[in-house]
Amino acid sequence: MATPDDEIAATDTREAIMEATFRALKRRGYSDLRLRDIGEEMSMTRQVIHYHFDGKRDLMSSFLEHIIDQYEGSVDVGSDADPRTELDARIDQCLFGPDFEEFSHWDRMKVYHELFAHARNDEEHRETFTEHYDRIRGSIVEVIEAGIEQGVFRDVDPVRVGQLITDMIHVARERRLALGHEDAPEEMRASIDDFVVERLCIDEES
């Protein structure tokens, strides 16, 4: 039977493997990535990877979930925040990301979107991305619904507006990563404010 110390050690090891996977992906990209590349980024032997994961596909599935968990748990909004403040925080988190000790938001987004591009050929990864998209959109929809109920947002279709904002965020990230348009996130943030959020707020129209 595993002891608490064993479980902590296993968690630490998996975390080390995830960070090594970041480094290897950044250096080699997804298509050329081999387990031995990840092993070279670690202070442990490559056999440790095989102990915890059943091959590259299993590791990449866990790695994708690891990235998503980092972002979904990083929105810092007080329980008493008004809907506009929370909406702004969620948009900013998706566009500009939280601070990480190692690898920037865009380092991580580069890996995320590379895996996203390959999801068309991987049903399991496609399902993971779809669930993540639905949760992002759902969190924005919930904020809009709360704003409508509190009388600070207009009575709009929250699902359609939430999907519009989510898609705008995704396009801006792709434009920066694929086309090298460094200002794309800032430009899209301004557009979301001008053409979506400000029109959504009742105070802005009165």
PyMOL CGO cylinders between C-alpha atoms (Angstrom):
from pymol import cmd
from pymol.cgo import CYLINDER

trace = [
    CYLINDER, 0.00, 0.00, 0.00, 1.30, 3.44, -0.94, 0.3, 1, 1, 1, 1, 1, 1,
    CYLINDER, 1.30, 3.44, -0.94, 2.13, 5.72, 1.98, 0.3, 1, 1, 1, 1, 1, 1,
    CYLINDER, 2.13, 5.72, 1.98, 1.47, 9.51, 2.04, 0.3, 1, 1, 1, 1, 1, 1,
    CYLINDER, 1.47, 9.51, 2.04, 5.20, 10.05, 1.49, 0.3, 1, 1, 1, 1, 1, 1,
    CYLINDER, 5.20, 10.05, 1.49, 5.07, 7.79, -1.57, 0.3, 1, 1, 1, 1, 1, 1,
    CYLINDER, 5.07, 7.79, -1.57, 2.14, 9.75, -2.96, 0.3, 1, 1, 1, 1, 1, 1,
    CYLINDER, 2.14, 9.75, -2.96, 3.95, 13.07, -2.44, 0.3, 1, 1, 1, 1, 1, 1,
    CYLINDER, 3.95, 13.07, -2.44, 7.06, 11.69, -4.12, 0.3, 1, 1, 1, 1, 1, 1,
    CYLINDER, 7.06, 11.69, -4.12, 4.99, 10.44, -7.07, 0.3, 1, 1, 1, 1, 1, 1,
    CYLINDER, 4.99, 10.44, -7.07, 3.31, 13.85, -7.41, 0.3, 1, 1, 1, 1, 1, 1,
    CYLINDER, 3.31, 13.85, -7.41, 6.67, 15.62, -7.34, 0.3, 1, 1, 1, 1, 1, 1,
    CYLINDER, 6.67, 15.62, -7.34, 8.05, 13.24, -9.94, 0.3, 1, 1, 1, 1, 1, 1,
    CYLINDER, 8.05, 13.24, -9.94, 5.11, 13.75, -12.29, 0.3, 1, 1, 1, 1, 1, 1,
    CYLINDER, 5.11, 13.75, -12.29, 5.47, 17.51, -11.88, 0.3, 1, 1, 1, 1, 1, 1,
    CYLINDER, 5.47, 17.51, -11.88, 9.16, 17.23, -12.79, 0.3, 1, 1, 1, 1, 1, 1,
    CYLINDER, 9.16, 17.23, -12.79, 8.22, 15.20, -15.87, 0.3, 1, 1, 1, 1, 1, 1,
    CYLINDER, 8.22, 15.20, -15.87, 5.67, 17.83, -16.90, 0.3, 1, 1, 1, 1, 1, 1,
    CYLINDER, 5.67, 17.83, -16.90, 8.24, 20.62, -16.67, 0.3, 1, 1, 1, 1, 1, 1,
    CYLINDER, 8.24, 20.62, -16.67, 10.78, 18.52, -18.56, 0.3, 1, 1, 1, 1, 1, 1,
    CYLINDER, 10.78, 18.52, -18.56, 8.15, 17.98, -21.24, 0.3, 1, 1, 1, 1, 1, 1,
    CYLINDER, 8.15, 17.98, -21.24, 7.73, 21.76, -21.53, 0.3, 1, 1, 1, 1, 1, 1,
    CYLINDER, 7.73, 21.76, -21.53, 11.44, 22.17, -22.08, 0.3, 1, 1, 1, 1, 1, 1,
    CYLINDER, 11.44, 22.17, -22.08, 11.64, 19.37, -24.62, 0.3, 1, 1, 1, 1, 1, 1,
    CYLINDER, 11.64, 19.37, -24.62, 8.61, 20.59, -26.56, 0.3, 1, 1, 1, 1, 1, 1,
    CYLINDER, 8.61, 20.59, -26.56, 9.97, 24.11, -26.67, 0.3, 1, 1, 1, 1, 1, 1,
    CYLINDER, 9.97, 24.11, -26.67, 13.25, 22.79, -28.05, 0.3, 1, 1, 1, 1, 1, 1,
    CYLINDER, 13.25, 22.79, -28.05, 12.01, 20.15, -30.51, 0.3, 1, 1, 1, 1, 1, 1,
    CYLINDER, 12.01, 20.15, -30.51, 8.30, 20.72, -31.14, 0.3, 1, 1, 1, 1, 1, 1,
    CYLINDER, 8.30, 20.72, -31.14, 5.59, 18.08, -30.96, 0.3, 1, 1, 1, 1, 1, 1,
    CYLINDER, 5.59, 18.08, -30.96, 6.15, 16.17, -34.20, 0.3, 1, 1, 1, 1, 1, 1,
    CYLINDER, 6.15, 16.17, -34.20, 9.82, 15.43, -33.50, 0.3, 1, 1, 1, 1, 1, 1,
    CYLINDER, 9.82, 15.43, -33.50, 9.45, 14.86, -29.77, 0.3, 1, 1, 1, 1, 1, 1,
    CYLINDER, 9.45, 14.86, -29.77, 10.72, 11.56, -28.36, 0.3, 1, 1, 1, 1, 1, 1,
    CYLINDER, 10.72, 11.56, -28.36, 10.58, 10.29, -24.81, 0.3, 1, 1, 1, 1, 1, 1,
    CYLINDER, 10.58, 10.29, -24.81, 14.36, 10.28, -24.75, 0.3, 1, 1, 1, 1, 1, 1,
    CYLINDER, 14.36, 10.28, -24.75, 14.26, 14.07, -25.38, 0.3, 1, 1, 1, 1, 1, 1,
    CYLINDER, 14.26, 14.07, -25.38, 12.17, 14.51, -22.25, 0.3, 1, 1, 1, 1, 1, 1,
    CYLINDER, 12.17, 14.51, -22.25, 14.50, 12.22, -20.33, 0.3, 1, 1, 1, 1, 1, 1,
    CYLINDER, 14.50, 12.22, -20.33, 17.45, 14.39, -21.32, 0.3, 1, 1, 1, 1, 1, 1,
    CYLINDER, 17.45, 14.39, -21.32, 15.71, 17.39, -19.73, 0.3, 1, 1, 1, 1, 1, 1,
    CYLINDER, 15.71, 17.39, -19.73, 15.43, 15.65, -16.37, 0.3, 1, 1, 1, 1, 1, 1,
    CYLINDER, 15.43, 15.65, -16.37, 17.85, 14.85, -13.58, 0.3, 1, 1, 1, 1, 1, 1,
    CYLINDER, 17.85, 14.85, -13.58, 16.22, 11.40, -13.34, 0.3, 1, 1, 1, 1, 1, 1,
    CYLINDER, 16.22, 11.40, -13.34, 16.55, 8.41, -15.64, 0.3, 1, 1, 1, 1, 1, 1,
    CYLINDER, 16.55, 8.41, -15.64, 14.28, 7.97, -18.65, 0.3, 1, 1, 1, 1, 1, 1,
    CYLINDER, 14.28, 7.97, -18.65, 12.93, 4.78, -17.10, 0.3, 1, 1, 1, 1, 1, 1,
    CYLINDER, 12.93, 4.78, -17.10, 11.07, 6.98, -14.60, 0.3, 1, 1, 1, 1, 1, 1,
    CYLINDER, 11.07, 6.98, -14.60, 8.91, 8.29, -17.46, 0.3, 1, 1, 1, 1, 1, 1,
    CYLINDER, 8.91, 8.29, -17.46, 8.01, 4.74, -18.52, 0.3, 1, 1, 1, 1, 1, 1,
    CYLINDER, 8.01, 4.74, -18.52, 7.10, 3.92, -14.93, 0.3, 1, 1, 1, 1, 1, 1,
    CYLINDER, 7.10, 3.92, -14.93, 4.54, 6.75, -14.77, 0.3, 1, 1, 1, 1, 1, 1,
    CYLINDER, 4.54, 6.75, -14.77, 3.31, 6.86, -18.38, 0.3, 1, 1, 1, 1, 1, 1,
    CYLINDER, 3.31, 6.86, -18.38, 2.46, 4.25, -20.98, 0.3, 1, 1, 1, 1, 1, 1,
    CYLINDER, 2.46, 4.25, -20.98, 4.29, 5.82, -23.90, 0.3, 1, 1, 1, 1, 1, 1,
    CYLINDER, 4.29, 5.82, -23.90, 4.34, 9.21, -25.59, 0.3, 1, 1, 1, 1, 1, 1,
    CYLINDER, 4.34, 9.21, -25.59, 0.60, 9.43, -26.24, 0.3, 1, 1, 1, 1, 1, 1,
    CYLINDER, 0.60, 9.43, -26.24, -0.27, 8.79, -22.60, 0.3, 1, 1, 1, 1, 1, 1,
    CYLINDER, -0.27, 8.79, -22.60, 2.30, 11.34, -21.48, 0.3, 1, 1, 1, 1, 1, 1,
    CYLINDER, 2.30, 11.34, -21.48, 1.06, 14.01, -23.90, 0.3, 1, 1, 1, 1, 1, 1,
    CYLINDER, 1.06, 14.01, -23.90, -2.54, 13.48, -22.78, 0.3, 1, 1, 1, 1, 1, 1,
    CYLINDER, -2.54, 13.48, -22.78, -1.49, 14.05, -19.16, 0.3, 1, 1, 1, 1, 1, 1,
    CYLINDER, -1.49, 14.05, -19.16, 0.66, 16.99, -20.20, 0.3, 1, 1, 1, 1, 1, 1,
    CYLINDER, 0.66, 16.99, -20.20, -2.27, 18.65, -21.99, 0.3, 1, 1, 1, 1, 1, 1,
    CYLINDER, -2.27, 18.65, -21.99, -4.46, 18.24, -18.91, 0.3, 1, 1, 1, 1, 1, 1,
    CYLINDER, -4.46, 18.24, -18.91, -1.59, 19.66, -16.82, 0.3, 1, 1, 1, 1, 1, 1,
    CYLINDER, -1.59, 19.66, -16.82, -1.47, 22.85, -18.93, 0.3, 1, 1, 1, 1, 1, 1,
    CYLINDER, -1.47, 22.85, -18.93, -5.23, 23.26, -18.81, 0.3, 1, 1, 1, 1, 1, 1,
    CYLINDER, -5.23, 23.26, -18.81, -5.36, 22.75, -15.03, 0.3, 1, 1, 1, 1, 1, 1,
    CYLINDER, -5.36, 22.75, -15.03, -2.74, 25.47, -14.54, 0.3, 1, 1, 1, 1, 1, 1,
    CYLINDER, -2.74, 25.47, -14.54, -4.84, 27.99, -16.42, 0.3, 1, 1, 1, 1, 1, 1,
    CYLINDER, -4.84, 27.99, -16.42, -8.24, 27.02, -15.11, 0.3, 1, 1, 1, 1, 1, 1,
    CYLINDER, -8.24, 27.02, -15.11, -7.01, 27.34, -11.53, 0.3, 1, 1, 1, 1, 1, 1,
    CYLINDER, -7.01, 27.34, -11.53, -5.25, 30.67, -11.96, 0.3, 1, 1, 1, 1, 1, 1,
    CYLINDER, -5.25, 30.67, -11.96, -8.08, 33.21, -12.29, 0.3, 1, 1, 1, 1, 1, 1,
    CYLINDER, -8.08, 33.21, -12.29, -7.83, 35.40, -9.19, 0.3, 1, 1, 1, 1, 1, 1,
    CYLINDER, -7.83, 35.40, -9.19, -11.18, 37.11, -8.59, 0.3, 1, 1, 1, 1, 1, 1,
    CYLINDER, -11.18, 37.11, -8.59, -12.62, 37.95, -5.19, 0.3, 1, 1, 1, 1, 1, 1,
    CYLINDER, -12.62, 37.95, -5.19, -15.94, 36.43, -4.23, 0.3, 1, 1, 1, 1, 1, 1,
    CYLINDER, -15.94, 36.43, -4.23, -17.41, 39.93, -3.96, 0.3, 1, 1, 1, 1, 1, 1,
    CYLINDER, -17.41, 39.93, -3.96, -16.17, 41.10, -7.38, 0.3, 1, 1, 1, 1, 1, 1,
    CYLINDER, -16.17, 41.10, -7.38, -18.79, 42.73, -9.60, 0.3, 1, 1, 1, 1, 1, 1,
    CYLINDER, -18.79, 42.73, -9.60, -19.57, 41.08, -12.98, 0.3, 1, 1, 1, 1, 1, 1,
    CYLINDER, -19.57, 41.08, -12.98, -17.59, 43.63, -15.02, 0.3, 1, 1, 1, 1, 1, 1,
    CYLINDER, -17.59, 43.63, -15.02, -14.47, 43.12, -12.87, 0.3, 1, 1, 1, 1, 1, 1,
    CYLINDER, -14.47, 43.12, -12.87, -14.75, 39.35, -13.10, 0.3, 1, 1, 1, 1, 1, 1,
    CYLINDER, -14.75, 39.35, -13.10, -15.35, 39.45, -16.85, 0.3, 1, 1, 1, 1, 1, 1,
    CYLINDER, -15.35, 39.45, -16.85, -12.27, 41.64, -17.32, 0.3, 1, 1, 1, 1, 1, 1,
    CYLINDER, -12.27, 41.64, -17.32, -10.18, 39.27, -15.18, 0.3, 1, 1, 1, 1, 1, 1,
    CYLINDER, -10.18, 39.27, -15.18, -11.24, 36.21, -17.15, 0.3, 1, 1, 1, 1, 1, 1,
    CYLINDER, -11.24, 36.21, -17.15, -10.56, 37.87, -20.50, 0.3, 1, 1, 1, 1, 1, 1,
    CYLINDER, -10.56, 37.87, -20.50, -7.14, 39.11, -19.35, 0.3, 1, 1, 1, 1, 1, 1,
    CYLINDER, -7.14, 39.11, -19.35, -6.21, 35.71, -17.97, 0.3, 1, 1, 1, 1, 1, 1,
    CYLINDER, -6.21, 35.71, -17.97, -6.99, 34.01, -21.29, 0.3, 1, 1, 1, 1, 1, 1,
    CYLINDER, -6.99, 34.01, -21.29, -5.22, 36.65, -23.38, 0.3, 1, 1, 1, 1, 1, 1,
    CYLINDER, -5.22, 36.65, -23.38, -2.20, 37.48, -21.23, 0.3, 1, 1, 1, 1, 1, 1,
    CYLINDER, -2.20, 37.48, -21.23, -2.02, 34.60, -18.78, 0.3, 1, 1, 1, 1, 1, 1,
    CYLINDER, -2.02, 34.60, -18.78, -0.84, 34.31, -15.18, 0.3, 1, 1, 1, 1, 1, 1,
    CYLINDER, -0.84, 34.31, -15.18, 2.79, 34.63, -14.11, 0.3, 1, 1, 1, 1, 1, 1,
    CYLINDER, 2.79, 34.63, -14.11, 4.80, 31.42, -14.04, 0.3, 1, 1, 1, 1, 1, 1,
    CYLINDER, 4.80, 31.42, -14.04, 8.16, 30.79, -12.40, 0.3, 1, 1, 1, 1, 1, 1,
    CYLINDER, 8.16, 30.79, -12.40, 9.44, 28.97, -15.47, 0.3, 1, 1, 1, 1, 1, 1,
    CYLINDER, 9.44, 28.97, -15.47, 8.36, 29.59, -19.07, 0.3, 1, 1, 1, 1, 1, 1,
    CYLINDER, 8.36, 29.59, -19.07, 6.21, 32.56, -19.93, 0.3, 1, 1, 1, 1, 1, 1,
    CYLINDER, 6.21, 32.56, -19.93, 2.54, 32.54, -20.79, 0.3, 1, 1, 1, 1, 1, 1,
    CYLINDER, 2.54, 32.54, -20.79, 3.46, 32.61, -24.47, 0.3, 1, 1, 1, 1, 1, 1,
    CYLINDER, 3.46, 32.61, -24.47, 5.94, 29.77, -24.13, 0.3, 1, 1, 1, 1, 1, 1,
    CYLINDER, 5.94, 29.77, -24.13, 3.09, 27.72, -22.75, 0.3, 1, 1, 1, 1, 1, 1,
    CYLINDER, 3.09, 27.72, -22.75, 0.57, 28.94, -25.30, 0.3, 1, 1, 1, 1, 1, 1,
    CYLINDER, 0.57, 28.94, -25.30, 2.95, 27.98, -28.10, 0.3, 1, 1, 1, 1, 1, 1,
    CYLINDER, 2.95, 27.98, -28.10, 2.93, 24.41, -26.81, 0.3, 1, 1, 1, 1, 1, 1,
    CYLINDER, 2.93, 24.41, -26.81, -0.82, 24.49, -26.19, 0.3, 1, 1, 1, 1, 1, 1,
    CYLINDER, -0.82, 24.49, -26.19, -1.64, 25.65, -29.71, 0.3, 1, 1, 1, 1, 1, 1,
    CYLINDER, -1.64, 25.65, -29.71, 0.77, 23.20, -31.29, 0.3, 1, 1, 1, 1, 1, 1,
    CYLINDER, 0.77, 23.20, -31.29, -1.06, 20.38, -29.55, 0.3, 1, 1, 1, 1, 1, 1,
    CYLINDER, -1.06, 20.38, -29.55, -4.34, 22.04, -30.57, 0.3, 1, 1, 1, 1, 1, 1,
    CYLINDER, -4.34, 22.04, -30.57, -3.29, 21.89, -34.23, 0.3, 1, 1, 1, 1, 1, 1,
    CYLINDER, -3.29, 21.89, -34.23, -2.65, 18.14, -33.94, 0.3, 1, 1, 1, 1, 1, 1,
    CYLINDER, -2.65, 18.14, -33.94, -5.97, 17.49, -32.19, 0.3, 1, 1, 1, 1, 1, 1,
    CYLINDER, -5.97, 17.49, -32.19, -7.73, 17.04, -35.53, 0.3, 1, 1, 1, 1, 1, 1,
    CYLINDER, -7.73, 17.04, -35.53, -5.93, 13.70, -35.77, 0.3, 1, 1, 1, 1, 1, 1,
    CYLINDER, -5.93, 13.70, -35.77, -6.35, 12.65, -32.15, 0.3, 1, 1, 1, 1, 1, 1,
    CYLINDER, -6.35, 12.65, -32.15, -9.86, 12.05, -30.88, 0.3, 1, 1, 1, 1, 1, 1,
    CYLINDER, -9.86, 12.05, -30.88, -8.85, 11.94, -27.21, 0.3, 1, 1, 1, 1, 1, 1,
    CYLINDER, -8.85, 11.94, -27.21, -7.01, 15.26, -27.42, 0.3, 1, 1, 1, 1, 1, 1,
    CYLINDER, -7.01, 15.26, -27.42, -9.86, 16.77, -29.43, 0.3, 1, 1, 1, 1, 1, 1,
    CYLINDER, -9.86, 16.77, -29.43, -12.29, 15.83, -26.65, 0.3, 1, 1, 1, 1, 1, 1,
    CYLINDER, -12.29, 15.83, -26.65, -9.96, 17.36, -24.05, 0.3, 1, 1, 1, 1, 1, 1,
    CYLINDER, -9.96, 17.36, -24.05, -9.70, 20.62, -25.99, 0.3, 1, 1, 1, 1, 1, 1,
    CYLINDER, -9.70, 20.62, -25.99, -13.47, 20.69, -26.56, 0.3, 1, 1, 1, 1, 1, 1,
    CYLINDER, -13.47, 20.69, -26.56, -14.12, 20.26, -22.84, 0.3, 1, 1, 1, 1, 1, 1,
    CYLINDER, -14.12, 20.26, -22.84, -11.62, 23.01, -22.05, 0.3, 1, 1, 1, 1, 1, 1,
    CYLINDER, -11.62, 23.01, -22.05, -13.21, 25.34, -24.62, 0.3, 1, 1, 1, 1, 1, 1,
    CYLINDER, -13.21, 25.34, -24.62, -16.64, 24.64, -23.15, 0.3, 1, 1, 1, 1, 1, 1,
    CYLINDER, -16.64, 24.64, -23.15, -15.40, 25.43, -19.63, 0.3, 1, 1, 1, 1, 1, 1,
    CYLINDER, -15.40, 25.43, -19.63, -13.80, 28.71, -20.73, 0.3, 1, 1, 1, 1, 1, 1,
    CYLINDER, -13.80, 28.71, -20.73, -16.91, 29.74, -22.61, 0.3, 1, 1, 1, 1, 1, 1,
    CYLINDER, -16.91, 29.74, -22.61, -19.10, 28.52, -19.74, 0.3, 1, 1, 1, 1, 1, 1,
    CYLINDER, -19.10, 28.52, -19.74, -17.22, 30.63, -17.17, 0.3, 1, 1, 1, 1, 1, 1,
    CYLINDER, -17.22, 30.63, -17.17, -17.70, 33.74, -19.32, 0.3, 1, 1, 1, 1, 1, 1,
    CYLINDER, -17.70, 33.74, -19.32, -21.36, 32.88, -19.92, 0.3, 1, 1, 1, 1, 1, 1,
    CYLINDER, -21.36, 32.88, -19.92, -21.93, 32.57, -16.16, 0.3, 1, 1, 1, 1, 1, 1,
    CYLINDER, -21.93, 32.57, -16.16, -20.46, 36.02, -15.55, 0.3, 1, 1, 1, 1, 1, 1,
    CYLINDER, -20.46, 36.02, -15.55, -22.65, 37.55, -18.26, 0.3, 1, 1, 1, 1, 1, 1,
    CYLINDER, -22.65, 37.55, -18.26, -25.72, 35.82, -16.84, 0.3, 1, 1, 1, 1, 1, 1,
    CYLINDER, -25.72, 35.82, -16.84, -24.90, 37.18, -13.37, 0.3, 1, 1, 1, 1, 1, 1,
    CYLINDER, -24.90, 37.18, -13.37, -24.46, 40.67, -14.83, 0.3, 1, 1, 1, 1, 1, 1,
    CYLINDER, -24.46, 40.67, -14.83, -27.85, 40.46, -16.53, 0.3, 1, 1, 1, 1, 1, 1,
    CYLINDER, -27.85, 40.46, -16.53, -29.50, 39.31, -13.31, 0.3, 1, 1, 1, 1, 1, 1,
    CYLINDER, -29.50, 39.31, -13.31, -27.87, 42.18, -11.39, 0.3, 1, 1, 1, 1, 1, 1,
    CYLINDER, -27.87, 42.18, -11.39, -28.95, 44.73, -13.96, 0.3, 1, 1, 1, 1, 1, 1,
    CYLINDER, -28.95, 44.73, -13.96, -25.43, 45.78, -14.99, 0.3, 1, 1, 1, 1, 1, 1,
    CYLINDER, -25.43, 45.78, -14.99, -25.43, 44.01, -18.37, 0.3, 1, 1, 1, 1, 1, 1,
    CYLINDER, -25.43, 44.01, -18.37, -28.01, 44.29, -21.13, 0.3, 1, 1, 1, 1, 1, 1,
    CYLINDER, -28.01, 44.29, -21.13, -30.41, 41.43, -21.69, 0.3, 1, 1, 1, 1, 1, 1,
    CYLINDER, -30.41, 41.43, -21.69, -28.42, 39.63, -24.39, 0.3, 1, 1, 1, 1, 1, 1,
    CYLINDER, -28.42, 39.63, -24.39, -27.99, 35.99, -25.33, 0.3, 1, 1, 1, 1, 1, 1,
    CYLINDER, -27.99, 35.99, -25.33, -25.18, 35.11, -22.89, 0.3, 1, 1, 1, 1, 1, 1,
    CYLINDER, -25.18, 35.11, -22.89, -24.19, 31.95, -24.74, 0.3, 1, 1, 1, 1, 1, 1,
    CYLINDER, -24.19, 31.95, -24.74, -23.65, 33.73, -28.05, 0.3, 1, 1, 1, 1, 1, 1,
    CYLINDER, -23.65, 33.73, -28.05, -21.76, 36.61, -26.44, 0.3, 1, 1, 1, 1, 1, 1,
    CYLINDER, -21.76, 36.61, -26.44, -19.66, 34.19, -24.40, 0.3, 1, 1, 1, 1, 1, 1,
    CYLINDER, -19.66, 34.19, -24.40, -18.78, 32.22, -27.51, 0.3, 1, 1, 1, 1, 1, 1,
    CYLINDER, -18.78, 32.22, -27.51, -17.91, 35.42, -29.39, 0.3, 1, 1, 1, 1, 1, 1,
    CYLINDER, -17.91, 35.42, -29.39, -15.50, 36.54, -26.67, 0.3, 1, 1, 1, 1, 1, 1,
    CYLINDER, -15.50, 36.54, -26.67, -13.94, 33.08, -26.40, 0.3, 1, 1, 1, 1, 1, 1,
    CYLINDER, -13.94, 33.08, -26.40, -13.41, 32.88, -30.16, 0.3, 1, 1, 1, 1, 1, 1,
    CYLINDER, -13.41, 32.88, -30.16, -11.92, 36.39, -30.28, 0.3, 1, 1, 1, 1, 1, 1,
    CYLINDER, -11.92, 36.39, -30.28, -9.42, 35.38, -27.59, 0.3, 1, 1, 1, 1, 1, 1,
    CYLINDER, -9.42, 35.38, -27.59, -8.46, 32.25, -29.49, 0.3, 1, 1, 1, 1, 1, 1,
    CYLINDER, -8.46, 32.25, -29.49, -7.96, 34.11, -32.78, 0.3, 1, 1, 1, 1, 1, 1,
    CYLINDER, -7.96, 34.11, -32.78, -5.73, 36.72, -31.12, 0.3, 1, 1, 1, 1, 1, 1,
    CYLINDER, -5.73, 36.72, -31.12, -3.53, 34.04, -29.60, 0.3, 1, 1, 1, 1, 1, 1,
    CYLINDER, -3.53, 34.04, -29.60, -3.24, 32.23, -32.93, 0.3, 1, 1, 1, 1, 1, 1,
    CYLINDER, -3.24, 32.23, -32.93, -2.38, 35.46, -34.74, 0.3, 1, 1, 1, 1, 1, 1,
    CYLINDER, -2.38, 35.46, -34.74, 0.42, 36.18, -32.31, 0.3, 1, 1, 1, 1, 1, 1,
    CYLINDER, 0.42, 36.18, -32.31, 1.81, 32.65, -32.33, 0.3, 1, 1, 1, 1, 1, 1,
    CYLINDER, 1.81, 32.65, -32.33, 1.37, 31.69, -35.99, 0.3, 1, 1, 1, 1, 1, 1,
    CYLINDER, 1.37, 31.69, -35.99, 1.85, 35.05, -37.71, 0.3, 1, 1, 1, 1, 1, 1,
    CYLINDER, 1.85, 35.05, -37.71, 4.13, 36.79, -35.23, 0.3, 1, 1, 1, 1, 1, 1,
    CYLINDER, 4.13, 36.79, -35.23, 1.74, 39.70, -34.68, 0.3, 1, 1, 1, 1, 1, 1,
    CYLINDER, 1.74, 39.70, -34.68, 3.07, 40.69, -31.26, 0.3, 1, 1, 1, 1, 1, 1,
    CYLINDER, 3.07, 40.69, -31.26, 0.36, 43.30, -30.64, 0.3, 1, 1, 1, 1, 1, 1,
    CYLINDER, 0.36, 43.30, -30.64, -2.53, 40.98, -31.50, 0.3, 1, 1, 1, 1, 1, 1,
    CYLINDER, -2.53, 40.98, -31.50, -3.59, 40.28, -27.86, 0.3, 1, 1, 1, 1, 1, 1,
    CYLINDER, -3.59, 40.28, -27.86, -3.55, 43.98, -26.92, 0.3, 1, 1, 1, 1, 1, 1,
    CYLINDER, -3.55, 43.98, -26.92, -5.41, 44.91, -30.11, 0.3, 1, 1, 1, 1, 1, 1,
    CYLINDER, -5.41, 44.91, -30.11, -8.02, 42.23, -29.51, 0.3, 1, 1, 1, 1, 1, 1,
    CYLINDER, -8.02, 42.23, -29.51, -8.40, 43.27, -25.88, 0.3, 1, 1, 1, 1, 1, 1,
    CYLINDER, -8.40, 43.27, -25.88, -9.20, 46.81, -27.02, 0.3, 1, 1, 1, 1, 1, 1,
    CYLINDER, -9.20, 46.81, -27.02, -11.68, 45.50, -29.60, 0.3, 1, 1, 1, 1, 1, 1,
    CYLINDER, -11.68, 45.50, -29.60, -13.42, 43.30, -27.03, 0.3, 1, 1, 1, 1, 1, 1,
    CYLINDER, -13.42, 43.30, -27.03, -13.76, 46.34, -24.78, 0.3, 1, 1, 1, 1, 1, 1,
    CYLINDER, -13.76, 46.34, -24.78, -14.98, 48.70, -27.50, 0.3, 1, 1, 1, 1, 1, 1,
    CYLINDER, -14.98, 48.70, -27.50, -17.32, 46.42, -29.41, 0.3, 1, 1, 1, 1, 1, 1,
    CYLINDER, -17.32, 46.42, -29.41, -18.49, 43.87, -26.84, 0.3, 1, 1, 1, 1, 1, 1,
    CYLINDER, -18.49, 43.87, -26.84, -17.99, 44.74, -23.18, 0.3, 1, 1, 1, 1, 1, 1,
    CYLINDER, -17.99, 44.74, -23.18, -18.82, 48.45, -23.29, 0.3, 1, 1, 1, 1, 1, 1,
    CYLINDER, -18.82, 48.45, -23.29, -21.93, 47.75, -25.36, 0.3, 1, 1, 1, 1, 1, 1,
    CYLINDER, -21.93, 47.75, -25.36, -22.81, 45.04, -22.87, 0.3, 1, 1, 1, 1, 1, 1,
    CYLINDER, -22.81, 45.04, -22.87, -22.69, 47.39, -19.89, 0.3, 1, 1, 1, 1, 1, 1,
    CYLINDER, -22.69, 47.39, -19.89, -25.90, 49.34, -19.27, 0.3, 1, 1, 1, 1, 1, 1,
    CYLINDER, -25.90, 49.34, -19.27, -24.00, 52.22, -17.64, 0.3, 1, 1, 1, 1, 1, 1,
    CYLINDER, -24.00, 52.22, -17.64, -21.90, 52.72, -20.75, 0.3, 1, 1, 1, 1, 1, 1,
    CYLINDER, -21.90, 52.72, -20.75, -25.01, 53.24, -22.89, 0.3, 1, 1, 1, 1, 1, 1,
    CYLINDER, -25.01, 53.24, -22.89, -26.93, 55.54, -20.59, 0.3, 1, 1, 1, 1, 1, 1,
]
cmd.load_cgo(trace, "trace")
